[in-house]
Amino acid sequence: MTHPNRVQPDGTFLATPARGMLMGNRGVLHRDGVIGLARWKHRNWVCCEVSFRGRHRAIMPQGRWTALFFLDEAVAMAAGHRPCGQCRRNDYLAFAQAWEGAFGKWPGPRSADAILHGARAQPGGHMLRCHRAEARTLPHGAMFRTGGSDFLVVDGAARPYAPEGYGQPVALPEGRVDVLTAPPMCAVLLTGYRPRLHPSVSGKVVAQRADRTDAPGVPPPAG
């Protein structure tokens, strides 16, 4: 069964058989298999490994939790999620170091999550907040939208996004675009954090697998 829990760069959800590289845990966001506005209730914006210590759980058990999946870390960051401090400890430390380069002292996960929540959450809406900026000023790993399509910035070029991966590079557009990666995340990217990108960026062909009915267990969204 394909579940509607693949997170898109704009924060919407999609049912797709294409599996993501990373997952998220923000508590219970669904009812009867449908993800609703409860997603704004939780302020823990965490991105986790899809495999952690051999644990497995049901993907969308009623009243328990909602497993979210991302194509890669660039999409997760665009959707507002930072690395988990438990299952992705090294990435978490690198993210915190980059945060300090951008803003000063790392405030800790709870305060950082509150900042990310304010930058991306849009109560009452289905998409997350975005901002406008010059496309050619965006850092490696940022995502933007123009002409109704989403793109990833990679090494000074733009890669068109699709749920299965990224297309061939094209020139960054002239002028301002709708930036999906929130300002705090862009600042972290500008100070050197390198997100984990999908293999399609390097031209590798990735075999896609259908969604399973269970998912590797991950720590609660607090670390």
C-alpha positions, -999 to +999 in steps of 0.1 A: +000+000+000+013+035-009+008+060+019+003+098+015+033+106+036+061+116+012+069+152+020+074+176-009+097+206-008+067+230-003+055+209+027+026+192+010+022+154+011+022+129-018+014+092-022+042+078-044+058+043-047+092+060-049+111+056-016+129+084+001+164+085+016+154+100+049+124+100+072+108+124+097+089+119+130+067+148+142+042+128+163+007+119+152-003+139+121-029+117+106-064+103+112-078+074+092-048+075+069-052+112+060-026+138+071-043+170+082-036+204+099-025+186+130+010+189+114+012+224+129+007+211+164+042+197+169+073+220+168+099+192+165+111+195+129+134+164+128+149+144+099+160+109+107+177+078+092+154+053+076+173+026+094+182+028+131+193-001+153+171-026+135+139-013+148+106-015+128+072+001+134+040+004+115+041+035+092+008+051+102-007+034+133-038+051+146-030+074+175+007+065+176+029+084+151+031+093+114+062+083+095+072+109+070+096+104+041+118+127+021+136+122-012+168+135+004+180+160+029+176+191+006+139+183+005+138+177+042+155+211+049+132+228+025+103+213+044+119+227+076+135+196+092+170+196+107+191+165+115+181+143+145+205+144+174+203+107+180+202+086+148+222+113+128+245+125+155+274+136+132+251+155+109+234+171+139+268+183+152+277+197+118+244+214+115+248+230+150+283+242+140+270+258+108+242+274+129+268+289+152+286+303+122+254+319+110+238+331+142+262+326+171+258+300+199+237+270+191+205+274+211+198+237+215+173+215+197+141+229+212+149+265+206+162+258+171+130+238+164+109+268+176+128+291+152+123+267+123+087+263+132+081+300+130+100+303+097+081+276+079+047+268+097+017+285+082-013+276+104-045+272+085-027+266+052-015+235+034+018+248+022+047+261+042+059+297+042+084+308+015+103+340+008+116+358-022+153+361-032+176+363-062+181+328-075+218+333-081+224+342-045+210+309-031+234+284-015+242+249-026+213+227-013+186+253-013+153+247-031+131+272-050+100+274-072+096+292-104+071+287-133+052+261-112+082+238-108+106+231-080+144+232-083+175+223-062+206+245-063+237+224-070+271+238-077+257+270-092+231+253-114+195+243-109+182+207-109+145+202-116+128+182-088+106+152-091+095+127-064+118+101-081+149+123-082+164+153-100+167+161-137+196+174-156+212+208-146+199+240-161+210+276-156+197+294-126+170+319-136+176+356-136+158+376-109+139+367-078+122+334-072+100+318-044+125+302-021+112+271-003+142+267+020+135+290+049+160+318+057+175+300+088+182+269+067+197+290+039+219+307+065+231+273+077+238+262+041+257+294+034+280+288+064+290+254+051+265+227+060+263+201+031+230+182+029+228+146+019+216+147-017+198+120-038+221+099-061+204+113-092+224+145-086+255+126-096+237+109-125+233+075-108+202+054-115+184+044-084+160+014-082+127+025-067+109+003-042+072+004-033+062+016+001+061-010+028+036-012+056+063-008+082+092+015+087+124+014+107+120+027+142+134+061+149+138+080+182+111+104+193+113+139+177+131+156+206+168+152+199 
